[in-house]
Amino acid sequence: MSRLKTALGLVAVALSASACVSNGTVTREATNAFDTSTFFDVAGNVSNPSAQTQPTLAALMRERGWRITDVRVNVPRSLSTSEANTMKPNVELLWQDEPYGDRYAQVRDILERPMRGLLPAFEGSREVVLQLNVSFFHAQTPLVRSTFGGEHEIEFTFSLYDATTGALVYGPASRDLTFAAYGGRRAVEAEAMGLTQRVRIEARMHDWMISEFRLPVAPSGVIF
């Protein structure tokens, strides 16, 4: 009986600590006003069994001749942010890996830049605009990066709009691109190789675009 209590205690401890030290109280509820049967993960795998009979977004774009010609990333000023060098500041937007400035603009640039670089890879006769609305973004504080690493958390919804009329043609659809972050010695080695937090997050966005829209472009090659 004592062994069972010990085991249950260990499980409780494990569940109380997430990889990103989720001891804050900020909550995020992914919202989706679009059919979840169209959801695919970053690797391009169907995340809902019922989607087996549904066309992928990439197939839908080919069928309707959609071509993404512009990308807009919205990082709402209503998202809370912090410069506190703690384990996990209780905020919705956390970015401290660059000199202090407009954190909202910096995060927008991090997410938008790699996607803009892929615009020439799209084909189609009907121009559409890709809009991302960021709901949660957490990189690492120096304290976390110097220790265990945790996660890079990236959550957003995206939609497609007709470039001429502004009409909504797809979405909104939710995505969570959270992935493991480096910490301690591994983070130091990564920095020495040029794999900064920005570089890895941009690579994540690059690879998501390739997978989501089935682009004939090589992945970043960055190992997550």
C-alpha positions in Angstrom: 0.0 0.0 0.0 2.9 2.3 0.9 4.4 1.7 -2.6 1.1 2.5 -4.2 0.9 5.8 -2.3 4.5 6.6 -3.3 3.8 5.9 -7.0 0.7 8.0 -6.9 2.6 10.8 -5.2 5.3 10.7 -8.0 2.7 10.9 -10.7 1.1 13.9 -9.0 4.5 15.6 -8.8 5.1 14.8 -12.5 1.8 16.2 -13.6 2.3 19.4 -11.6 5.3 20.4 -13.6 5.1 20.8 -17.3 8.1 21.2 -19.6 7.5 24.9 -19.7 7.0 25.2 -15.9 3.3 25.8 -16.3 2.9 27.2 -12.8 1.2 30.3 -14.1 -2.5 30.9 -14.2 -2.8 32.3 -17.7 -5.2 30.0 -19.6 -5.5 29.5 -23.3 -8.6 28.0 -24.9 -8.1 27.2 -28.6 -11.1 28.4 -30.5 -12.1 27.0 -33.9 -15.0 28.3 -35.9 -14.1 26.0 -38.8 -14.7 22.3 -39.3 -12.1 20.4 -37.2 -12.1 17.6 -39.8 -9.7 19.8 -41.8 -7.1 20.0 -39.1 -3.6 18.6 -39.9 -0.6 18.6 -37.6 2.8 20.1 -38.5 4.0 16.8 -40.0 1.0 16.8 -42.3 -0.8 13.9 -40.5 -4.5 13.8 -40.1 -5.3 14.8 -36.5 -8.9 13.7 -36.7 -9.9 10.3 -38.0 -13.0 11.7 -39.6 -10.7 13.9 -41.8 -9.7 10.8 -43.8 -12.5 11.5 -46.2 -12.1 15.3 -46.2 -9.8 17.2 -48.6 -6.6 18.8 -47.2 -6.3 22.5 -47.2 -3.7 22.2 -49.9 -6.0 20.1 -52.1 -8.8 22.7 -51.5 -6.5 25.5 -52.6 -5.5 23.7 -55.8 -9.2 22.9 -56.5 -10.2 26.5 -56.1 -7.1 28.1 -57.6 -6.1 30.0 -54.4 -2.7 31.5 -54.3 -1.4 33.2 -51.2 0.1 36.5 -52.2 0.4 38.3 -48.8 0.8 37.4 -45.2 -0.4 39.4 -42.2 0.4 38.5 -38.6 -1.7 40.2 -35.9 -0.2 40.2 -32.4 -2.9 41.9 -30.4 -1.7 44.7 -28.1 -4.2 43.2 -25.6 -1.9 40.3 -24.9 0.0 40.7 -21.6 3.8 40.7 -21.6 6.6 40.9 -19.2 10.4 41.5 -18.9 10.7 39.5 -15.7 13.5 37.0 -15.7 11.6 34.2 -13.9 10.8 30.6 -14.7 7.5 31.4 -16.4 6.0 34.9 -16.2 2.3 34.7 -16.0 1.7 36.5 -19.4 0.5 35.6 -22.9 3.4 37.1 -24.8 7.0 36.4 -23.8 10.0 37.4 -25.9 13.2 38.6 -24.3 15.9 37.2 -26.6 16.5 40.6 -28.3 17.2 44.1 -27.0 14.3 45.7 -25.3 11.8 47.2 -27.7 8.4 46.7 -29.1 7.9 43.1 -28.2 4.7 42.9 -30.3 6.4 44.1 -33.4 9.4 41.8 -32.8 7.2 38.7 -32.4 5.2 39.7 -35.5 8.5 39.9 -37.5 9.6 36.5 -36.2 6.4 34.8 -37.4 5.9 36.7 -40.6 9.4 36.8 -42.1 9.7 33.0 -42.8 6.2 32.9 -44.3 6.8 35.8 -46.6 9.9 34.0 -47.9 7.7 31.2 -49.2 5.1 33.3 -51.1 6.8 32.7 -54.5 6.2 28.9 -54.1 2.4 29.3 -54.3 0.5 28.9 -57.5 -3.1 29.7 -58.6 -5.2 32.3 -60.3 -7.2 33.6 -57.4 -5.1 35.7 -55.0 -5.8 35.3 -51.3 -4.3 36.7 -48.1 -3.1 34.6 -45.2 -4.0 36.2 -41.8 -2.6 34.9 -38.5 -4.0 36.0 -35.2 -1.6 35.1 -32.3 -3.2 34.1 -29.1 -0.2 32.8 -27.1 3.6 33.1 -27.7 6.2 32.1 -25.1 9.9 31.9 -25.8 12.4 31.5 -23.0 13.6 33.8 -20.3 17.4 33.9 -19.7 16.8 31.9 -16.5 15.0 29.1 -18.2 17.4 29.0 -21.1 20.4 28.7 -18.8 18.8 25.7 -17.0 16.4 23.1 -18.4 15.0 24.7 -21.6 11.3 24.0 -21.5 9.3 24.8 -24.6 8.7 27.4 -27.3 4.9 27.9 -27.3 3.2 29.3 -30.4 -0.6 29.3 -30.7 -2.7 31.1 -33.3 -5.6 30.9 -35.6 -5.3 31.5 -39.3 -7.7 32.4 -42.1 -7.7 33.1 -45.8 -9.3 36.1 -47.4 -9.9 37.0 -51.0 -7.3 39.6 -51.9 -9.7 41.6 -54.0 -13.0 41.6 -52.1 -11.7 40.9 -48.6 -14.2 38.1 -48.2 -13.4 35.2 -45.9 -12.8 32.0 -47.9 -11.3 29.7 -45.3 -11.1 29.5 -41.5 -10.5 30.5 -38.9 -8.6 27.4 -38.0 -6.5 26.9 -34.8 -2.9 25.7 -34.7 -0.5 24.9 -31.8 3.1 24.7 -33.0 4.7 24.3 -29.5 8.0 22.5 -29.6 10.9 21.7 -27.3 13.4 24.4 -26.5 17.1 24.0 -25.7 18.5 24.6 -22.2 21.7 24.6 -20.3 24.8 23.3 -22.2 22.7 22.4 -25.2 21.4 26.0 -25.5 25.0 27.3 -25.3 26.1 24.9 -28.1 23.1 25.9 -30.2 23.9 29.6 -29.9 27.5 28.9 -30.9 26.1 27.3 -34.1 23.8 30.2 -34.8 20.7 28.4 -33.7 19.2 31.2 -31.6 15.6 31.2 -30.3 14.6 33.4 -33.3 16.2 31.1 -35.8 14.5 28.0 -34.4 11.1 29.6 -34.2 11.4 31.0 -37.7 12.4 27.5 -38.9 9.3 26.1 -37.2 7.0 28.5 -39.0 8.8 27.8 -42.3 8.3 24.0 -41.9 4.6 24.5 -40.9 3.9 26.5 -44.1 5.5 23.8 -46.2 3.5 21.1 -44.5 0.2 22.9 -44.2 0.1 24.0 -47.8 2.2 21.1 -49.3 4.7 23.4 -50.9 7.5 21.9 -53.1 10.2 23.5 -50.9 12.8 21.8 -48.8 12.3 21.9 -45.0 14.5 24.0 -42.8 16.7 21.1 -41.7 16.6 22.3 -38.2 16.1 19.4 -35.8 13.4 20.0 -33.2 
